[in-house]
Amino acid sequence: MSTPRITGKRNAITIAICGALVLSASAGWAQAPYDMAARVSLANEINQAYGALVTPSLSIAELFDIKNRLDKADSIGRNYGVDLDYREHSFIELCDIESRIRIALTINQQFGKNMD
């Protein structure tokens, strides 16, 4: 007696899951053109500022990471005269390097010591 009821519940759950998957997949497809446009725009911005370095085939996260590292390495180079390769350091490491340079310069100015 309970077998048809259990089968009916399983079928209802299966249909609900399939419907949810279809709806979530269609929302993902709707975002694809916007995602591609954003990747192309960000890649173009990077390539215009720093030369041909990236392609739009990279993910948004990868492109933002590259842009942040390039901007930070460029800022350190302009402000402190230290040439850093963005590929060798993470963004966090570049921020740490900038902080250490700033502290060393402060110590040099205040105490007349030469700290590298």
N, C-alpha and C positions, 0 to 999 in steps of 0.2 A: 503494500500500500504506500509506503513512504518513498519507494523508488521513483515513481513518476514525479512526485513533488520535488525530490532532490534533483532529478534531471532537469526539471523546469527551472529551478533556481540556477543551476549551472549554466543553462542556455542563456538565461537573462543576464547573468554576470558576464558571460563570454561576449554577448552582444554589446553590453555597456562598455567593456574594455575595448572592443574593436571600434566602437564609436568614438571613445576618448582618443584612441590612437589616430584615427582619421582626422579628428579636429586638431590635434596637436601637430600632426604632419602638415596639414594645410596652413596652419599659422606659421610654421617654419618656412614653407615655400613662399609665403607672402613677404617674409623678411629678407629673402635671398637677394632681390634686386637692390634693396637699401643697403644690405651688407656689402655687396659688391661695389656699389657706388662709394660707400665710405672707405673701403679698402683702396680703391683707385685714387680717391681724393687724397688720402693720407700718404700713399706711396708717391704720388706726384709732388706733394708738399715736401717730403723728405728728399726726393731726387732733385727738386729745384734748389733747395737750400744747401745740400751737401754733395751733389753729383749723383750719378746713376748708381745707387747702392741697393735698392730693393725693387721687388716686383709686387704687384697687387695680389699675387697668389698666396702671399703670407696671410696669416690670420690677423684680425684687428689687434688682438693682444700682443702678438709679435711685433707688428708695426708700431704700436704705441711704445713698447719697450725699447725698440731701436731708436725711435724719435727722442724719447726721454734721455737715453744714454748719450746720443749724439749732442743734444742740447746741453747736457751737463758737462760733457767733455769739452765742448766748444766754449762754454762759459768759463771753465777752469783755465783753458788756454788763453782766452782774452784777458781775464782778470789777474792771473798769477803767472802767466808765461810758462806753464807746465803743459807739455804735449802728451796727452793720454790717448790710447787707442780704445775706442768705445767697445770693441769686440772682446777685449781682455778683461773687462770689469763689468760687474752688474751695476744697476743704477744705485743700489744701496752702497756698494763699495765706492762709487764715484762721489756720492754725498759724503761718505766718511773721509775720503781723501781731501775733499774740499774743506771740510771742518778741520782736519789736521793741518792743512796748509795755513788756514786762517789763524789757528792757535799758534803755530810756529812763527808767523809774521808778528803777531801780537807780542809774543815773548821776545823776539828780536828787537822790536821797537822799544819795549819797556825796560829791558835789562841789557840791551846792547850785546846780547849773545847771538851767535850764529847757529841756529837750529835748522836742520834739514828734515 
